[in-house]
Amino acid sequence: MSQKRIYLCLAHMSGKEQGFIKEAFDTNWVVPLGPNVNAFEEVLKTFAGMNKEVVALSAGTAAIHLALIQLGVTAGDEVICQSFTFCASANPVTYVGATPVFVDSEEDTWNMSPELLEEAIKDRIAITGKAPKAIIPVHLYGMPAKMDEIGRIAQQYGIAVLEDAAEALGSELNGQKCGTFGDFGALSFNGNKMITTSGGGALIVADKEAKAKTMFYATQAREPFPYYQHNEIGYNYRMSNICAGIGRGQMTVLEDHIAHHKHVHALYQEAFEQIEGIELKCNPSEKFDSNYWLSTILIDKKITGFDHMELLEFLNDKGIETRPLWKPMHLQPVFAQAPRYVNGISESLFDKGLCIPSGPCVTDEDVAYIVSVVKEMITRTVR
């Protein structure tokens, strides 16, 4: 029996983080700029590829907010958002006074349905007389969205694309990194993500001009005068040199983290193939390459005799942390009045799914123990 609690996705340090942090203290670079910030942005830029630029920020939410500002989204505009996601994907839409329009998922990836997306665009044009200003697809749990189809639809209607790749650092679609398909791409380095900066995020932008504009808004929109002058509203969104030092250390083990998440998922896949009523989410085809930030399962109560919340409680009692899948945004009270285009898929997933431990601290023995506890639950229920 496991003697420790097994968590979903704990942060794992490379050992080099403290050196970069010490350097920041030794040189007195403890502000939201400095050598660590510059170096972290450069290594992220190299990792992302596609000749993109990267700006390190205080959070992934800040990245989405600044992208919306640069896309000119303001009060009276609408932004199409994926419904099946965390609230940070949609909240920034309200920061700029715009209205989120929620679009449901498709079965292959659990991400934004291209069919519903186009239906929503046509309907919003008919109702409001203009197209939504932006589309925010999400690469949920690391699974790439169908960016080829979403991109074609966006281009057809002249709508900008802002990717929420907060959970998808290192995921690829057709060999291209998630976060680099759209006009902007948002990353998150929260404590439980693929890498962490304690808290933080980044915005992937098209070029140096967009990087300069992002940095302008992220540093209180200060104009180039010898005194403080502000012609626009700005924000205090820049990442600190200390947090960026953590990020530099984390980037040295990112590939190892991605490989480990995939390894853990492969162990689950082999195990759950033998268990009726438990379905593990996997890449739909070879063109999808998820980082498997979190491995996820669906429970068929008709077969197992228990639902996902009963399994969650049983696993918790056995020292295993799990989490229900995201509650769709169109079901959230705060967005009760928002337009939505739904097909029931995200609601069905929410009613059946769990995230299970997947992080770099999860061992092969942990996976074996988790699977054994699931089997124990099935045995007890069948009896």
N, C-alpha and C positions, 0 to 999 in steps of 0.2 A: 504493500500500500504506500502511496506517496506520502512523504513526511513534510512536504512543503505545499504552500498554496501556489497554484499554477495560474498565472495571469495572462490576459489576452495578448498584450504586446508591450513588454517592458523595454525601456531604453537600455541600450548596450553601448558602453564606451569603448573606444579603440585603444585608449591609453595615451594618445597624442593630444587630447583635448587640453589637459592641464598645462602642457608646454606652451600652447598658443595663448591660453588665458594668462599664464605667468608673463609671457612676453608683453601682453597688453598692459598689465599692471606695472611691469618694470619700465615700460616706456611712457606710462601715464596716458595711454590711449584707451580710456574707459568711457568714451562718448559714442553717440550714434554715427561714427565714421572712423576710418582708420585702416591700417594694413590688413587686418583680419577680414574686414568687410570687403575690401577690394579683392583679396585673394579668394574669398569664399565665392564671390560673384563670378570670378574667372573660372573656377573649377566647375561651378554649376553650368556656366555657359558652354564649356567644353563638353560636359556630360550631355547636355541637351542637344547640341549640334544644330544643324539647319541654319547656321549663321545668325542665330538669335542672340539677343542681349538679355541680361538678367539683373534685376534690382532686388537686393535683400531688404526685407521689411519686417515689421514687428509681428505680423500675423498673416496667415492666408486670407483671412477676412479683409484685412487692409488691402491686400493685393487685388481682390475682386472690386473693392470700393474704388481704388484708384484707376482701375481699368474702365469702370463704368463712367467715371468722370471724363476720361480721355476719349471715350466713345461718344461723348456729348449727351449722355442720358440724363434727363432732367424731369421735373414735375410735369405730369401729363403724358409721359411716355410709358410704354409697356415693354417689359423684358420677359422673354420666355425662359422659364426655369424648369429644370428637372424636378419632378415632385418627390421622387424616391431618393432622398439624400438627407444630409444634416442641414440644420437651419442656416448655417453660415454661408451656404450657397445662395440663399435668397434674401437674407437680411440686408445686405448692402444695397439691394435694389430699392429698399424703402429709405435708406440713408439719403439717396439723391432725389427722393420724392416721387419715384416712379412706381408702377404697379407690376408685381410679379404675376405672370400667367403660367400656371402649372400644367406640365405635360407629363403624362404617365409613361410607363416603361414598356419595353418589349422583352420577350422571353429569353432570347439568346444571351443577352448581356446583363439584363435587368436595368439597363440605362435608357435614356430618352428614346422613345419610339419615333423613328423617322416618319412613319405614316401619320401618327397623331400630330407630330410637329407641323407637317405641311397642312393638315386639316386646321390646326390652330391658327396658323399664319393667315390662311385664306379667310377664316371666320373673323379674325381680329380686323383684317382689312375691311371686310364687309360691314362690321359693326362700328369701327372707329374712323374709317376712312384713310388709315395709314398703317403701314407695316410696323410690327414691334421693332424696337431700336437695337436689340441684341438678343442672342441666344446663349444660354449658359448650360451646356451639357456637362455631366459629371461622370468621371471614370470611377464607378462605385466599387469600393473595396479593392481597388487596383485593376478592375476589369475594364479594358478600353471600350469606350462607346463607339458606335458605328460612325466614326468621323468622316469617312468617305461619303456616306449618304447624307449625313447632317450638313457637311460642307457644301455639297451640291445644291441642297435645298436653300441654304443660306445665301449662296451666290446667286441663285435664280431670283430671289426676292430682294437682294441687295441688303442683307442683314449681317451685321458683324457677329463674330463668334468669340466668346470668352470661355475657354476651357477651365473647368474646375478639376485640376489634377492633384488636389490636396492629398489624395490617398494613392496616387499612381506614380510616384517617383520611380522611374526605371521601367514602368510598363511600356509596351510597344504595340503598335498596330501596323502590320506590314513593314516591320523593321524601323518604324519612326517613333520616336519618343512621345509619349502622351504629354500634352502641354505645349506642343510645337505646331499643332495643326491650325489653330485659330489665330485671330488677330492678337489675342493675349492668352496667356496661360498662368493660372495661379497654383502655387505650391504651398504646402504646409510643413512645418518642422516642429509641430507640437510634440509633447513628450512621448506619445505612443505611435508616432509615424515611422516611416522607413528609416529616416535619420531624424535627429532632434537638435535643436539649438536651445533647448529648454522651452522656449516659446518662440515663435517666429514663422516667417513665410518668405515667399519671393514671388515676383512677377516676371514672367518671361515675355519679352517685348520684341517687336520686329527689328528694330535698328537702334543706332546710337541716339538718334533724335528722340525716339520714344523713351529711351532710357533717361535721357536728360530731363524730359518732361515729367516722367514718373518721379525722379529724384526731387524735382522742383516742388511738386505737390506733397511729397513725403517729408519735406523739410520746411513746412509752414508757408510755402509759396513766397519765399523771400526774393524780392527783386534785386538785381545786381547794382545796388547803390552802396555808398560808403556808410549809409545809415539804414535803419530798418524801414523798408517800404514794402507794402503788400497791396497789389492790385486785385488779387484773387484770394479766395479762402483756401488755406492750406491745412496740412495735418502733420502731426508728430508721429510718423509711421516708419521712420528709418530703424534698421536693426542696429543694436549696439555692437561695438567692436569686441566685447566680451562674448556675447552670444554667438557672433560670427566665428570666434575662435573655437567654440564647441563645434560649430558646423564644419569648419576646416578639418578637425579631427575626425568627425563622423564621415566625411566624404572619403576618407582613406579606407573605410570598411563598408561603404555602401554596396559595392558589388558582392561582398560576402553576405551582407544582410539579405539582399535580393535572392541570392542562391539558397540561403537557409530557409527563407519563407517558402520558396518553391519546393525545397526538400521536404519540409514539414507537410505541405499540401500533398505531395506525392505519397507520403506515408499514410495520410488520411484517405487518399483515393484508393489505395490498395486495400485498406482495412474496411472502408464503408461499402466497397463493391460487394462484400460478402454479407452485408447487413441489410435485410429487406426493410423498407420503410424509412431509410435515412438516405437522402440524396445530397451529395457534395457538389457545390458549384464549381465547374471547370471551364477552361477555354472552349468556346463554341467551335473553333476551327483553328487551323495552323496559323492563320493570319493574326490571331489574337495571342498576345503574350503578357498575361497578367503577372504583376509582381506578387500576387496573392498576399497583399498587406494583411488582410484577415481572411482566413478560410471560413466558409459559411456553409451551413447545412439546412436542409428543409426536412421537416418531420411530417410524415403522413400518419395522422392519428388513427385512420381506419386500419392501418397495418400494425403500427406499434402499440396502440392502445393508450398512448399518452400524447399530449401536445407539447409544443415547444416551451411553454412556461413551466410545465411540470418537469420537463427535462432540465431546464435551467435551475430550478430549485434543488433537484436531486444532485446535479453536478456541483452546485454551490456547497451543499452539505458535505460533499466529498473533497472540498478544497479546490474546486476548479471554477475559475471565473469565465462566464460567458455573457453574451449581451444579445438582446433581441435585435433584429434588423431595424434599420431606420424607420420610424413612423413617417409615412408620406406627408409632405408639406400640405397637401390639400385637405388632410385630416386635422391639421393643427389649428386650435382655436384662434390663434393670432392671425391666421390667414383665411378665416372663414368666409370673408367676402371676396376673396381673390378669384378671378376666372380660372377655370380648370377644364382640362380635356383628359378624361380618364377612361380606362378600359378594364379596371379591376385587377390588373396584374400586380401593381405595387401593394395594394391592400391584401391580396392573397399571400404575397411573399411575407409581408409584415405579420400575418397571422400564423405563419408556419416556420419562420426561420430564426436561426441563431448564428452569431459569430462565435467561433471557438478559438482557443489559444493558438497563436501563430507566430509570435515574435521570435527574435534572435536568442532569447533565453529559454525557449521551449526545446527540450531535448527529445531524442527518440524514445527514451523511457517515459517521458511525460505523455507523448502521443499514445504509446501503448497503454498507459494507465487510463487516459481519457476514453479511449475506445473500449477498454474493459469495463469502465463504469457505465457507458452507454449500453453495452451488452447486458450488464447486471440489471439496469432499469428495464430492459426489454424482457428479461427472464422473470423478474418480479411481477411485471404487468401481465404477462401471459399466464402465470400461475393464478 
